[in-house]
Amino acid sequence: MPAVNIRVAGTVQGVGFRPFCYREAAQRGLAGFVLNDLGGVQIHLEGASEAIKGFVQALRTNPPAASRITGIEVRNVKEEGLQDFRIVESQAGEASQGLEVSADLATCRACKREILTSADRRFRYAFTNCTDCGPRYTIIGELPYDRPQTVMREFRMCASCQDEYDDPLDRRFHAQPNACAVCGPELVLLDASGRVVRCQDPLQKTVRLILSGKIVAVKGLGGYHLMCDGTNPETVARLRRRKRRPHKPLAVMCRDLEQARELAVVSPDEAAVLTSSAAPILLLSWNPETPQEIREALAPLNPGIGVMLACTPLHHLLFAVEVEGSALGPVVATSANHGSEPIIAEERILFDKLGGVIDAALAHNRSIANRIDDSVGFVCAGVTGVTDVTGTKSPDENVPKGQARAGGVKKSAWIQKIHLVRRARGFAPAPIQTRFKFKPSLAMGAEMKASFALADGHRMWLSPHIGELGGRATIEFFEETLRTYLRWFGVTPELVVCDEHPDYVSTRWAERYAGEQGIPLVRIQHHHAHAAAVMLEHQIVEPVIGLVLDGTGYGPDGSIWGCELLHVTNQGGRYKRLGHLRPLPLVGGEQAIGKPRRMAAGVVADLIGFKKARELFGKDGDIASKLLENESGTVPGVLRVLRASSAGRLFDAVAGLIGLVEEITFEAQAPIALESLCPVDLGEGRGYPFSIGDDLVIDPEPCFYAIIRDMENGVGLSEISAQFHLGFARVLFSWLLRAREITGVSAVALSGGVFTNRTLVRLLSNLADEPGGDLLSLYFPRLIPATDGGLAAGQLLAARSKMNL
């Protein structure tokens, strides 16, 4: 009788894979076994040839919804004479790269129905899950993924849960977090000092507190959220004062799509992303009917609002509770952290660092093994050039030539739509399959929006969002997460990669690590890495034009770059700077970055003249003019003026010129405020003029002349913003066409933090659809963020190709 052994790699543990195999084998009369091991899943089958073929076909075309297959290997073996099909216990030991750890999954419909059905035994149980949903990454200590290796080892299942866990036909078969109110984790409400609040129903008491205007820390999958009534501006203002977060947008959690639409416009594509298993925060445009006071409270001077839907049983239950006929509307759900430190997951640290911020905490006794923040992204209609790097499409598309193919796994449509701004819950730690082959390598990323990346063979693991590497707590979180990744995925780096900036914390850490491990250190220029990240995501081996727009990046000449036109060749290994923005003065250095008005004063003095700068800005204009008069540094004791070819600083200067933001309190505040003024329909105008020199340097002088003219003529700020965005998009597209004429390259890799500006992304995409636009192929970042959060991926590719030259 025929017999085969099948090895399946990918996200195949903890997703209902073994019961799927049991059912398929039983249906076809096959004997054998299935087990989790360090490479993924191993299946042994004995039976009729046609039955075995049918099993393999089902594996290829209709695997469990939460699984992600990256490889299937089938080989003929000797028959063992087995009489039935069994599920064998997992093997212990170290992990291998054939195994992927599933990201945490939003509550499935079946579990949601159970917790909201009064006759069900899991009615109102906040830790309900099955193999299709629930915690994964956040509860795992070691691999392979089995209950004794997770934080759930502390909870012994009751007889009913154990029966489900042991039944191959039950959807909770080997669901490692399986539990119920009899045997599982429990909720507890704590007051502002951390003492237990004696109450019959912690859920109801929490809802009562939130409805009464209190701020409650609620323990989610990867850490605590600070929650309060998002429709109460006074409560939101209190949270801002306590958190010392005066202007930065606050994310909002909604019960469902209907509630989300009370605040924002939600397109069908956006609805698909919001309701997906990843359930990220999505940046949405305001509903025109949302009151101005709500907008100013949640996201002042912002084109929209970050919204996520309830994604765990606990969240669903909070929205389902009624207190005297009232239920929760949209609630603020912002990460509980201190300043720019990582999200807090432990009660002791919560009360130590945020005791003065919160009025209570809804906690529980299920530990969080691995902290993780919420993912953030947006959907931009009409953007093409997509390559899926998660493998939710058929893995065939990302498997290098000559390797075994897994075959037609249906692609999740929502994954084609999202542009990630922050990659975290719901996405990490899934690997990125790539055609490029890497030696074991570690890349450190940058300093802001820090994340690291590991690579080995044809896989790369981009860490979840770490934060700003400025404090000890963030560095410890980075090191803790790195140790976990190295252990889980069995990577021993033979190469470490960092940014060229000599003073980044990540650079100094990489230098020390390379010295301690005795391995080479490769430094990659910041904007080169941004472009290479897009090449890796979209599997591009041919040369590209890199259009990289951000706030600050260290140039090899020691200057500040940030609006760069690059020619990237040798599979990402080499680059040449073709052009850049005319360097703009930063009068006062760092102070100019923090004060858009001062930035604008320096730019006007430099481009238009000292007289106009003094006329428009008074004292700031006078200071800028005097500093620029001494730009060569010949007068002792007078600061030398720094310059930056930075798109971010260009947006700052325009925002400062029209008086939008006095002082920056969070990154990209001025550009966001400028975009917030743009009407949804920008029309077909040409926009403000820019010039491009023969040296491919963009000069914004004509643009500033035009803005000042319109200001003097009383043109509204919304129209000025629209014309600036239109003009900048058009000059960028003309720039790209000029680069194509010079290089003969049509593929364009667009990256950098400025591409979180949805208006600019949409305008460039629309220009590609105009006559002549088909000469270029635009590739935007998708699942590798355009921000510095994706930089480590590009560092790996650039270093790999550079070392191979």
C-alpha positions in Angstrom: 0.0 0.0 0.0 1.4 3.5 -0.9 2.9 5.6 2.0 4.2 9.1 2.0 5.8 11.5 4.5 4.8 15.2 4.2 6.6 18.0 5.8 4.8 21.4 6.0 6.6 24.6 6.9 5.1 27.9 7.8 2.6 29.2 10.4 1.1 25.7 11.0 1.1 25.3 14.8 -1.7 26.6 17.0 -3.9 27.2 14.0 -6.0 24.0 13.9 -3.7 22.3 11.5 -3.6 18.9 13.1 -7.4 18.5 13.5 -7.6 19.6 9.9 -5.3 16.7 8.9 -7.3 14.3 11.2 -10.6 15.2 9.5 -9.1 15.0 6.0 -7.5 11.6 6.6 -10.6 10.2 8.2 -12.8 11.4 5.4 -10.5 9.6 2.9 -9.9 6.4 4.9 -6.2 7.1 5.4 -4.1 5.8 8.2 -1.0 7.5 9.7 -0.2 10.3 12.1 0.5 14.0 12.3 2.7 15.8 14.8 4.2 19.3 15.5 8.0 19.3 15.4 10.8 21.8 15.1 10.4 22.2 11.4 6.6 22.8 11.4 4.3 19.8 10.9 5.1 16.2 9.9 2.4 14.0 8.4 2.6 10.3 7.6 -0.1 8.8 5.3 -0.8 5.2 4.3 -3.7 4.3 1.9 -5.0 4.4 -1.6 -3.0 6.6 -4.0 -6.0 8.6 -5.0 -6.9 9.2 -1.4 -3.3 10.5 -0.7 -3.5 12.8 -3.7 -6.8 14.2 -2.5 -5.3 14.9 0.9 -2.3 16.7 -0.6 -4.6 18.7 -2.8 -6.7 19.8 0.1 -3.5 20.8 1.9 -2.5 22.9 -1.0 -5.8 24.6 -1.8 -7.9 24.7 1.4 -5.8 24.7 4.6 -7.0 26.1 7.9 -7.9 29.8 7.6 -5.3 31.0 10.2 -2.4 28.9 8.7 0.3 30.2 6.4 2.1 27.6 4.4 5.5 28.4 3.0 6.6 24.9 1.9 5.2 21.4 1.3 7.6 18.5 0.7 6.1 15.1 -0.2 8.3 11.9 -0.4 7.5 8.3 -0.7 8.4 6.1 2.3 8.0 2.5 3.5 4.6 1.4 4.7 4.3 0.8 8.4 1.0 -1.1 8.4 -0.8 1.5 10.5 -4.6 0.9 11.1 -5.8 4.3 12.0 -4.9 8.0 12.0 -3.5 9.5 15.2 -2.4 12.9 16.4 1.0 12.5 18.1 2.4 14.7 20.9 4.9 17.3 19.9 8.7 17.0 20.2 10.6 19.2 22.5 13.9 21.1 21.8 15.1 24.1 20.0 13.3 25.8 17.2 14.2 25.8 13.6 13.4 28.1 10.7 10.9 25.8 9.3 8.6 26.8 12.1 6.8 30.1 12.1 5.2 31.6 15.2 1.6 32.9 14.5 0.8 36.5 15.2 -2.1 37.1 17.6 -5.5 36.7 15.9 -8.6 38.8 16.5 -11.7 37.0 17.9 -13.4 34.8 15.4 -17.2 35.0 14.8 -17.8 31.7 16.5 -16.1 32.7 19.7 -17.8 36.1 19.7 -21.2 34.5 19.3 -20.4 32.2 22.3 -19.4 35.0 24.7 -22.6 37.0 23.8 -25.0 34.0 24.1 -26.5 33.7 27.5 -27.1 29.9 27.2 -23.5 29.2 26.2 -21.0 28.0 28.9 -18.6 30.7 27.8 -21.1 33.5 28.1 -19.3 36.7 29.1 -15.9 34.9 29.5 -13.2 37.3 28.6 -10.5 34.7 27.6 -12.4 32.7 25.1 -10.5 31.5 22.0 -10.1 28.6 19.6 -7.7 27.5 16.9 -9.0 30.2 14.6 -8.3 33.1 17.0 -6.8 34.4 20.2 -3.3 35.0 21.6 -0.3 33.3 20.0 2.9 35.5 20.0 2.1 37.2 23.3 1.8 34.0 25.3 4.6 31.8 23.9 7.7 31.3 26.0 9.5 28.5 24.0 8.9 26.5 20.9 7.3 24.3 19.7 4.0 25.9 20.5 2.4 23.7 23.1 0.6 24.7 26.3 3.4 23.8 28.7 5.6 26.2 26.7 3.1 29.1 27.2 1.9 31.2 30.0 -1.2 29.0 30.1 0.8 26.3 31.8 -0.4 27.9 35.1 -4.0 27.0 34.4 -5.1 23.4 34.5 -8.0 22.7 32.2 -11.3 21.5 33.7 -12.9 18.3 32.4 -15.0 20.1 29.8 -12.1 22.2 28.4 -9.9 19.1 28.4 -12.5 17.2 26.4 -12.5 19.9 23.8 -8.7 20.1 23.7 -8.5 16.3 23.2 -11.2 16.0 20.5 -9.7 16.1 17.0 -13.2 17.1 15.7 -13.6 20.1 18.0 -12.4 23.5 16.9 -10.6 23.8 20.2 -8.5 20.7 19.6 -5.1 21.6 20.9 -6.0 25.3 21.2 -3.2 26.0 23.7 -4.9 29.0 25.4 -8.2 27.1 25.8 -10.0 27.9 29.1 -13.3 28.8 30.6 -14.6 30.6 33.7 -14.1 27.4 35.7 -10.4 26.9 35.0 -9.0 29.9 33.2 -7.7 33.4 33.9 -9.9 35.8 35.8 -10.5 39.6 35.6 -9.8 41.9 38.5 -10.4 45.6 38.9 -7.8 47.6 40.7 -8.1 51.2 42.0 -5.7 54.0 41.4 -3.3 52.8 44.1 -3.3 49.2 42.8 -5.7 47.7 45.5 -8.4 45.2 44.4 -11.8 46.7 44.1 -14.4 44.4 45.6 -17.2 44.2 43.0 -19.5 41.5 41.7 -18.7 42.3 38.0 -15.4 44.0 37.1 -16.6 44.4 33.5 -19.7 46.3 34.5 -17.8 48.4 37.0 -15.2 49.3 34.4 -17.8 50.4 31.9 -19.5 52.5 34.7 -16.1 54.2 35.4 -15.5 55.0 31.7 -19.0 56.4 31.2 -18.5 58.6 34.3 -15.4 60.2 32.8 -12.7 58.1 34.4 -9.5 56.9 32.8 -9.0 53.1 33.0 -6.0 51.0 32.0 -7.3 47.8 30.4 -5.0 44.9 29.9 -5.1 43.7 26.2 -3.1 41.0 24.3 0.2 42.7 24.2 0.0 45.2 27.0 -2.2 47.9 28.6 -4.4 50.5 26.8 -5.4 53.7 28.5 -9.1 53.9 27.9 -11.6 56.7 28.3 -14.8 58.0 26.7 -13.8 59.2 23.3 -16.9 61.3 22.9 -16.3 63.4 26.0 -13.8 66.2 25.2 -13.3 67.1 28.9 -12.3 63.5 29.7 -10.0 63.3 26.7 -8.4 66.7 27.7 -7.8 65.3 31.2 -6.0 62.3 29.7 -3.9 64.6 27.6 -2.9 66.7 30.6 -2.1 63.7 32.8 -0.2 61.9 30.0 1.5 65.1 28.9 0.4 64.5 25.4 -1.1 67.9 24.3 -1.5 67.3 20.5 -0.5 63.9 19.3 -3.5 61.9 17.9 -5.2 59.4 20.1 -6.3 56.0 18.7 -10.0 55.1 19.2 -11.6 51.7 19.6 -15.1 51.1 18.3 -17.6 48.3 18.9 -18.1 47.6 15.2 -18.1 49.1 11.8 -21.4 50.9 12.4 -19.9 52.7 15.4 -16.6 53.5 13.5 -18.7 55.2 10.8 -20.0 57.6 13.4 -16.5 59.1 13.5 -15.0 58.3 10.1 -15.6 57.4 6.5 -15.0 53.7 6.0 -14.6 52.3 2.5 -15.3 48.7 1.7 -11.5 48.1 1.5 -11.0 49.7 4.8 -13.8 47.7 6.3 -12.1 44.5 5.2 -8.8 45.5 6.9 -10.5 46.6 10.1 -12.4 43.3 10.4 -9.5 41.1 9.4 -7.7 38.7 11.8 -4.9 41.3 12.2 -7.4 44.0 13.3 -4.9 46.9 13.1 -5.5 50.6 13.8 -6.4 52.1 10.5 -6.0 55.8 9.7 -9.4 56.9 8.4 -10.8 60.2 7.1 -13.2 62.1 9.3 -16.9 61.7 8.9 -18.0 65.2 7.8 -20.7 65.1 10.4 -18.3 64.4 13.3 -18.5 67.5 15.6 -15.4 69.8 15.6 -15.0 69.5 19.3 -14.6 65.8 19.0 -12.1 66.2 16.2 -10.0 68.7 18.2 -10.1 66.5 21.3 -9.0 63.2 19.6 -6.8 64.4 16.7 -6.4 68.1 16.4 -5.3 69.4 13.0 -5.3 65.9 11.6 -6.9 64.7 8.3 -8.5 61.8 10.1 -8.6 59.5 13.1 -6.9 56.2 13.9 -9.6 53.6 14.5 -9.5 49.9 15.5 -12.4 47.6 16.2 -12.9 45.5 19.3 -10.5 42.6 18.7 -10.5 40.4 21.8 -13.3 38.9 23.9 -12.6 41.4 26.7 -13.1 44.3 24.3 -16.3 42.8 22.8 -17.7 42.3 26.3 -16.9 45.9 27.4 -18.9 47.2 24.5 -21.7 44.7 25.2 -22.2 45.8 28.8 -25.0 48.2 29.6 -25.1 50.4 32.7 -28.5 51.9 33.3 -29.4 51.7 29.7 -26.1 53.2 28.4 -23.3 51.4 26.6 -19.8 52.5 25.5 -19.5 54.6 22.4 -16.0 55.0 20.8 -13.3 54.9 23.4 -9.8 56.2 23.4 -7.4 53.2 23.4 -3.9 54.5 23.5 -0.9 52.5 24.5 -0.1 52.7 28.2 3.5 53.8 28.4 5.7 56.6 29.8 6.8 59.1 27.2 8.4 57.2 24.3 9.0 54.0 26.3 7.6 50.6 25.3 4.0 49.5 26.1 3.5 48.4 29.7 2.4 44.8 30.4 2.9 44.4 34.1 0.8 45.9 36.9 3.8 46.8 39.1 5.3 48.9 36.3 1.8 50.3 35.4 1.2 51.8 38.8 4.9 52.9 39.2 4.9 54.9 36.0 1.3 55.8 35.3 -0.2 55.8 38.8 -0.9 59.5 38.5 -2.6 59.1 35.1 -5.1 56.3 35.6 -8.2 56.2 37.9 -8.4 52.3 37.8 -7.0 49.3 36.0 -8.9 46.3 34.6 -6.3 43.5 35.0 -6.1 39.8 34.8 -3.9 36.9 35.8 -2.8 35.7 32.4 0.8 36.9 31.9 2.0 38.6 28.8 5.2 36.7 27.7 6.0 39.1 24.8 4.8 42.7 24.7 3.6 44.1 21.5 1.9 47.3 20.4 -1.0 47.8 18.0 -0.2 47.8 14.2 -1.1 51.0 12.4 -1.8 51.4 8.7 -3.9 53.1 6.0 -5.6 52.1 2.8 -5.0 54.2 -0.3 -7.4 53.5 -3.2 -5.9 53.0 -6.6 -2.3 52.3 -5.6 -0.9 49.4 -7.6 2.4 47.5 -7.8 1.6 45.2 -4.9 3.6 42.1 -4.0 2.3 40.1 -1.0 5.2 39.3 1.4 3.2 37.5 4.1 2.5 34.3 2.2 -1.2 34.6 2.6 -1.3 34.5 -1.2 0.0 31.4 -2.8 3.5 30.8 -1.5 4.4 29.9 -5.1 4.9 33.6 -5.8 7.6 34.1 -3.3 9.4 30.8 -3.4 12.9 31.0 -5.1 13.3 29.2 -8.3 14.2 25.6 -7.8 12.5 25.2 -4.4 9.4 23.1 -3.8 6.2 25.0 -4.2 3.3 24.8 -1.8 0.6 25.5 -4.4 -2.6 27.6 -4.6 -3.4 28.8 -1.1 -6.1 31.4 -1.5 -5.0 35.0 -0.8 -6.7 37.1 1.7 -8.0 40.2 -0.2 -7.5 42.6 2.7 -3.8 42.1 2.8 -3.5 43.6 -0.7 -4.9 46.9 0.5 -3.0 48.0 3.6 0.1 50.2 3.9 1.6 49.7 7.3 2.9 52.6 9.2 3.8 50.5 12.2 4.2 46.7 12.0 3.3 45.0 15.2 0.3 43.0 16.6 -1.4 40.9 13.9 1.7 40.9 11.7 4.8 40.2 13.7 6.5 37.8 14.0 5.5 36.3 10.6 8.6 36.1 8.4 8.9 37.6 5.0 9.6 35.1 2.3 12.1 36.5 -0.3 13.8 35.4 -3.5 17.1 36.8 -2.1 19.2 34.4 -0.1 20.9 35.7 3.0 23.7 34.5 5.3 22.6 34.6 8.9 22.4 38.4 9.5 21.1 41.0 11.9 20.2 44.6 11.0 19.7 47.3 13.6 17.5 49.8 11.8 17.7 53.4 13.0 17.0 55.2 16.3 13.5 56.4 15.9 10.7 54.0 15.3 13.3 51.3 16.0 12.9 47.8 14.8 15.5 45.1 14.0 15.5 42.4 11.3 17.0 38.9 11.2 17.6 37.0 8.0 18.8 33.5 7.1 18.3 31.8 3.8 15.2 33.0 2.0 13.5 34.4 5.1 13.6 37.6 7.0 12.0 38.4 10.3 11.2 42.1 10.9 10.7 42.7 14.6 7.6 44.4 16.0 7.8 48.1 16.6 10.2 48.7 19.5 10.1 52.5 20.0 12.6 55.3 20.3 16.1 54.0 21.4 16.6 57.0 23.7 16.1 55.5 27.1 17.1 52.4 29.1 13.6 50.9 29.1 13.4 50.8 25.3 16.9 49.4 24.9 16.1 46.7 27.4 12.9 45.9 25.4 14.9 45.8 22.2 17.4 43.4 23.7 14.7 41.2 25.3 12.9 40.9 21.9 16.1 40.2 20.0 17.0 37.4 22.4 13.6 35.8 21.8 13.9 36.0 18.0 17.4 34.6 18.0 16.3 31.7 20.2 13.0 30.9 18.4 14.3 31.1 14.9 17.7 29.6 15.4 19.7 32.4 13.8 23.3 33.0 14.8 24.3 36.2 13.0 27.5 36.1 10.9 27.0 39.8 9.9 25.5 42.9 11.6 24.3 45.9 9.7 23.6 49.5 10.9 23.0 53.0 9.8 25.9 55.2 8.8 25.0 57.8 11.4 27.8 57.6 14.0 25.8 58.8 16.9 22.7 56.5 16.7 22.3 54.3 19.7 21.6 51.5 17.3 25.0 52.1 15.6 26.9 52.1 18.8 25.1 48.9 19.9 25.9 47.2 16.5 29.6 48.2 16.9 29.8 46.7 20.3 27.9 43.5 19.2 30.1 43.0 16.2 33.2 43.3 18.3 31.9 40.9 21.0 30.8 38.3 18.4 33.8 38.7 16.1 31.6 39.3 13.0 31.8 41.9 10.3 29.9 45.2 10.6 28.4 46.9 7.5 27.2 50.5 7.5 24.4 51.4 5.1 23.4 54.9 4.2 19.9 55.8 5.5 18.1 56.6 2.3 19.8 53.8 0.4 18.3 51.4 3.0 14.9 52.9 2.5 14.9 52.2 -1.2 16.4 48.7 -0.7 13.5 47.9 1.7 11.0 48.4 -1.2 13.2 46.3 -3.5 13.1 43.5 -1.0 9.3 43.7 -0.4 8.5 43.7 -4.1 11.2 41.2 -5.0 12.9 43.6 -7.4 16.3 42.5 -8.7 16.6 45.0 -11.5 17.9 48.6 -10.9 15.4 51.1 -9.6 15.0 54.8 -9.1 14.7 55.5 -5.4 12.5 58.4 -4.4 13.1 58.7 -0.6 11.4 61.5 1.4 11.8 61.8 5.1 12.8 64.2 7.9 16.4 63.4 8.6 19.1 61.0 7.4 22.8 61.1 7.7 24.5 61.7 4.3 27.9 60.3 3.5 29.2 63.9 3.2 28.2 64.6 6.8 25.2 66.7 5.8 21.5 66.1 6.5 19.6 64.4 3.6 15.9 63.8 3.3 14.6 64.4 -0.2 16.6 62.1 -2.4 16.6 60.8 -5.9 18.8 57.7 -6.1 19.8 55.2 -8.8 20.0 51.9 -7.0 21.8 49.0 -8.8 23.4 45.6 -8.1 20.2 44.1 -6.5 20.3 46.9 -3.9 24.0 46.8 -3.3 25.0 50.2 -4.8 23.5 53.6 -5.2 24.2 56.9 -6.8 22.7 60.2 -5.7 21.1 61.7 -8.8 19.4 64.7 -7.3 18.0 66.2 -4.1 16.1 69.1 -2.7 17.9 72.4 -2.5 19.3 72.3 1.1 17.2 74.5 3.4 18.7 76.4 6.4 17.9 75.2 9.9 18.5 78.5 11.7 19.1 77.6 15.3 19.8 74.0 14.5 17.5 71.6 16.4 15.3 74.6 17.5 14.3 75.1 13.8 13.0 71.5 13.7 10.9 72.1 16.8 9.6 75.5 15.8 8.1 75.6 12.3 7.8 79.4 12.4 11.6 79.7 12.9 12.2 77.1 10.1 10.0 79.2 7.8 11.8 82.4 8.7 15.1 80.9 7.7 13.8 79.5 4.5 12.1 82.8 3.5 15.3 84.7 4.3 17.3 82.3 2.3 15.0 82.0 -0.8 13.2 85.3 -0.9 15.4 87.7 1.0 16.1 89.2 4.4 13.7 92.0 4.0 10.7 89.8 3.4 11.7 87.5 6.3 11.8 90.5 8.7 8.5 91.7 7.3 6.7 88.4 7.8 8.4 87.1 10.9 9.6 90.1 12.9 12.2 89.0 15.5 12.4 85.5 14.1 13.1 86.9 10.7 15.7 89.2 12.0 17.5 86.4 13.8 17.4 84.2 10.7 18.8 87.0 8.5 21.7 87.7 10.8 22.6 84.0 11.1 22.5 83.6 7.3 24.6 86.7 6.9 27.3 84.9 8.8 26.6 81.5 7.3 30.3 81.0 6.5 31.0 81.2 10.2 33.5 84.1 10.0 32.1 86.1 12.9 33.3 84.6 16.3 30.6 83.4 18.7 27.8 83.3 16.1 26.3 79.9 15.4 26.9 78.3 12.0 23.7 77.5 10.0 23.0 73.9 9.3 21.2 72.9 6.1 19.1 69.9 5.2 17.9 68.6 1.8 14.8 67.3 3.7 11.3 66.9 2.5 10.1 66.8 6.1 11.7 70.2 6.7 10.1 71.6 3.5 6.6 70.6 4.9 7.6 72.2 8.3 8.6 75.4 6.5 5.3 75.7 4.6 3.3 74.9 7.8 5.3 77.6 9.7 4.9 80.1 6.9 1.1 79.9 7.0 1.0 79.8 10.8 -0.3 76.3 11.5 1.9 75.1 14.3 3.8 77.2 16.8 5.8 74.4 18.5 6.3 70.7 17.7 5.1 68.3 20.4 5.2 65.1 18.3 7.0 63.9 15.2 5.5 65.1 11.8 3.0 67.3 13.6 3.4 70.2 11.1 3.2 68.0 7.9 0.1 66.3 9.4 -1.5 69.6 10.1 -0.7 70.8 6.6 -2.3 67.7 5.1 -5.4 68.1 7.3 -6.2 71.3 5.4 -6.4 69.6 2.1 -9.9 69.1 0.6 -10.8 65.5 -0.3 -11.1 66.6 -4.0 -8.0 68.6 -5.0 -9.3 69.1 -8.5 -7.1 69.2 -11.5 -4.9 72.2 -10.7 -1.2 72.3 -11.5 -0.2 73.3 -8.0 2.5 75.7 -7.0 5.6 75.8 -9.2 9.0 74.3 -8.4 12.0 74.3 -10.6 14.4 71.5 -11.4 18.0 72.4 -12.4 20.2 70.6 -14.8 21.9 69.0 -11.8 18.5 67.5 -10.8 18.2 69.8 -7.7 14.7 70.8 -6.9 14.4 74.4 -6.0 11.3 75.4 -3.9 11.9 79.2 -4.4 9.0 79.6 -6.9 6.7 77.7 -4.6 7.4 80.1 -1.6 7.0 83.2 -3.8 3.6 81.8 -4.9 2.5 81.0 -1.3 3.5 84.4 0.0 1.6 86.0 -3.0 -1.5 84.0 -2.2 -1.3 84.8 1.5 -1.1 88.5 0.7 -4.1 88.2 -1.6 -6.2 86.5 1.1 -6.3 83.0 -0.3 -7.6 80.5 2.2 -5.2 78.1 4.0 -7.0 75.0 2.6 -6.4 76.2 -1.0 -2.7 76.9 -0.2 -2.3 73.5 1.3 -3.9 71.9 -1.8 -1.8 73.8 -4.2 1.4 72.9 -2.3 0.6 69.2 -2.3 -0.4 69.3 -6.0 2.8 71.2 -7.0 5.1 69.0 -4.9 3.6 65.8 -6.3 3.9 67.1 -9.9 7.6 68.2 -9.5 8.4 64.8 -7.9 6.8 63.0 -10.9 8.7 65.2 -13.4 11.9 64.5 -11.4 11.3 60.8 -11.8 10.7 61.1 -15.6 14.0 63.0 -15.8 15.7 60.2 -13.9 14.2 57.7 -16.3 15.6 59.6 -19.3 19.1 59.6 -17.7 19.2 56.0 -16.4 16.7 54.1 -18.7 15.2 52.7 -15.5 11.4 52.7 -15.1 10.8 51.0 -11.7 10.5 53.5 -8.8 10.9 52.5 -5.2 9.2 55.1 -3.0 9.9 55.2 0.7 10.5 57.3 3.8 8.2 58.7 6.4 6.7 61.4 4.1 4.9 58.5 2.3 2.7 58.1 5.3 1.0 61.3 3.8 -2.0 59.7 2.1 -2.7 62.7 0.0 0.8 62.6 -1.5 0.6 58.9 -2.1 -2.8 59.3 -3.8 -1.6 62.2 -6.0 1.5 60.4 -7.2 -0.6 57.3 -8.0 -3.0 59.5 -10.0 -0.2 61.0 -11.9 0.9 57.6 -12.9 -2.5 57.1 -14.6 -2.1 60.3 -16.7 -0.7 60.4 -20.2 3.0 59.6 -20.0 2.7 58.2 -16.5 2.8 54.6 -17.8 6.5 55.2 -18.5 7.1 54.6 -14.7 6.2 51.7 -12.4 5.7 52.9 -8.9 6.3 50.6 -6.0 5.1 51.8 -2.6 5.8 50.1 0.7 3.1 47.8 2.0 3.9 45.4 4.8 7.4 46.8 5.4 6.7 50.3 6.7 7.8 53.3 4.7 9.0 54.9 8.0 12.3 54.0 9.8 10.3 51.0 11.2 11.1 49.3 7.9 14.7 50.5 7.5 16.3 47.3 8.9 14.8 45.2 6.1 16.5 47.5 3.5 19.8 47.4 5.5 19.8 43.6 5.2 19.3 43.6 1.4 21.8 46.4 0.8 24.5 44.8 2.9 23.9 41.3 1.4 24.3 42.7 -2.2 27.2 44.9 -1.2 29.0 42.0 0.3 28.4 39.9 -2.8 29.9 42.5 -5.2 
